[in-house]
Structure formats: C-alpha cells, structure tokens
Amino acid sequence: MDEQKKSEHSVTRRDVVMAMLSGHTYRQIMAKFGKRPKYVKRWVKRYQETGKTNDAPRPWQPKKLSPAH
C-alpha cells in the first residue's frame, strides 16, 4: 500500500473512532463514512486497548528492512 493510501486509510479510522467516542451512533457513522458496524466496533475496541487507530500487526507479513547506510 503506498503512503498516500495508507495515510488516507488511517485518517478515516481515526475519524470513525473519534465520531464513535463522541457519541455518534453506528447508523450515523455508516451514513457519514460508509463503514460497517463490525469494523467500527473493532477499531474502537483496538483504540480502547492500545490508544492507536492504525492497523494491528500482521504476524504473517515479513518485517521491513531498513535501508543500508
């Protein structure tokens, strides 16, 4: 995923989580952001557990190597 798409995706998650935490209903969030309740619940739960809105680590993805200096 390129950086621009990743950034847009993260902003959307943050916006969805903040909307949920500020009292919006699942129906309102679905209408505004086009996200399903199961994803909103998952993202809010992850935010409450970790304080982060980014993706959870994927154990099957290889670690990225840093560029050689």
Short mmCIF file of the C-alpha atoms (twelve columns), coordinates in Angstrom:
data_MODEL
# 
_entry.id   MODEL 
# 
loop_
_atom_site.group_PDB 
_atom_site.id 
_atom_site.type_symbol 
_atom_site.label_atom_id 
_atom_site.label_alt_id 
_atom_site.label_comp_id 
_atom_site.label_asym_id 
_atom_site.label_seq_id 
_atom_site.Cartn_x 
_atom_site.Cartn_y 
_atom_site.Cartn_z 
_atom_site.pdbx_PDB_model_num 
ATOM 1  C CA . MET A 1  0.000   0.000   0.000  1 
ATOM 2  C CA . ASP A 2  1.514   3.352   -0.942 1 
ATOM 3  C CA . GLU A 3  1.955   6.071   1.686  1 
ATOM 4  C CA . GLN A 4  -0.893  8.291   0.424  1 
ATOM 5  C CA . LYS A 5  -3.467  5.482   0.552  1 
ATOM 6  C CA . LYS A 6  -2.166  4.339   3.938  1 
ATOM 7  C CA . SER A 7  -2.419  7.882   5.266  1 
ATOM 8  C CA . GLU A 8  -5.988  8.335   3.954  1 
ATOM 9  C CA . HIS A 9  -6.971  4.984   5.493  1 
ATOM 10 C CA . SER A 10 -5.544  5.942   8.885  1 
ATOM 11 C CA . VAL A 11 -7.317  9.304   8.863  1 
ATOM 12 C CA . THR A 12 -10.619 7.584   8.136  1 
ATOM 13 C CA . ARG A 13 -10.139 5.152   11.023 1 
ATOM 14 C CA . ARG A 14 -9.223  7.979   13.374 1 
ATOM 15 C CA . ASP A 15 -12.285 9.950   12.257 1 
ATOM 16 C CA . VAL A 16 -14.556 6.933   12.705 1 
ATOM 17 C CA . VAL A 17 -13.197 6.167   16.174 1 
ATOM 18 C CA . MET A 18 -13.468 9.793   17.285 1 
ATOM 19 C CA . ALA A 19 -17.036 10.010  15.964 1 
ATOM 20 C CA . MET A 20 -17.985 6.890   17.911 1 
ATOM 21 C CA . LEU A 21 -16.332 8.129   21.082 1 
ATOM 22 C CA . SER A 22 -18.090 11.497  20.759 1 
ATOM 23 C CA . GLY A 23 -21.490 9.828   20.856 1 
ATOM 24 C CA . HIS A 24 -22.448 9.183   17.225 1 
ATOM 25 C CA . THR A 25 -24.438 6.021   16.583 1 
ATOM 26 C CA . TYR A 26 -23.359 3.201   14.287 1 
ATOM 27 C CA . ARG A 27 -26.062 4.266   11.850 1 
ATOM 28 C CA . GLN A 28 -24.717 7.841   11.761 1 
ATOM 29 C CA . ILE A 29 -21.173 6.605   11.233 1 
ATOM 30 C CA . MET A 30 -22.274 4.280   8.453  1 
ATOM 31 C CA . ALA A 31 -24.047 7.168   6.721  1 
ATOM 32 C CA . LYS A 32 -21.143 9.584   7.099  1 
ATOM 33 C CA . PHE A 33 -18.143 7.321   6.463  1 
ATOM 34 C CA . GLY A 34 -19.616 4.279   4.729  1 
ATOM 35 C CA . LYS A 35 -18.134 1.862   7.281  1 
ATOM 36 C CA . ARG A 36 -19.825 -1.272  8.593  1 
ATOM 37 C CA . PRO A 37 -20.556 -1.550  12.332 1 
ATOM 38 C CA . LYS A 38 -18.278 -4.593  12.727 1 
ATOM 39 C CA . TYR A 39 -15.290 -2.513  11.599 1 
ATOM 40 C CA . VAL A 40 -16.266 0.423   13.781 1 
ATOM 41 C CA . LYS A 41 -16.546 -1.883  16.803 1 
ATOM 42 C CA . ARG A 42 -13.184 -3.468  16.018 1 
ATOM 43 C CA . TRP A 43 -11.465 -0.099  15.581 1 
ATOM 44 C CA . VAL A 44 -12.993 1.380   18.750 1 
ATOM 45 C CA . LYS A 45 -12.020 -1.718  20.756 1 
ATOM 46 C CA . ARG A 46 -8.454  -1.551  19.409 1 
ATOM 47 C CA . TYR A 47 -8.295  2.152   20.246 1 
ATOM 48 C CA . GLN A 48 -9.508  1.499   23.802 1 
ATOM 49 C CA . GLU A 49 -6.940  -1.289  24.265 1 
ATOM 50 C CA . THR A 50 -3.922  0.346   22.618 1 
ATOM 51 C CA . GLY A 51 -4.668  4.042   22.166 1 
ATOM 52 C CA . LYS A 52 -3.907  3.648   18.451 1 
ATOM 53 C CA . THR A 53 -6.088  3.751   15.356 1 
ATOM 54 C CA . ASN A 54 -3.616  2.133   12.962 1 
ATOM 55 C CA . ASP A 55 -3.606  -1.462  11.736 1 
ATOM 56 C CA . ALA A 56 -2.871  -4.283  14.103 1 
ATOM 57 C CA . PRO A 57 0.403   -6.111  13.402 1 
ATOM 58 C CA . ARG A 58 0.120   -8.908  10.884 1 
ATOM 59 C CA . PRO A 59 2.268   -11.858 12.026 1 
ATOM 60 C CA . TRP A 60 2.413   -13.343 8.519  1 
ATOM 61 C CA . GLN A 61 3.965   -10.217 6.956  1 
ATOM 62 C CA . PRO A 62 7.760   -10.093 6.856  1 
ATOM 63 C CA . LYS A 63 9.460   -7.296  8.738  1 
ATOM 64 C CA . LYS A 64 10.671  -4.462  6.552  1 
ATOM 65 C CA . LEU A 65 14.393  -3.969  6.355  1 
ATOM 66 C CA . SER A 66 15.790  -0.523  6.935  1 
ATOM 67 C CA . PRO A 67 17.792  0.964   4.046  1 
ATOM 68 C CA . ALA A 68 21.548  0.397   4.192  1 
ATOM 69 C CA . HIS A 69 23.560  3.423   5.240  1 
# 
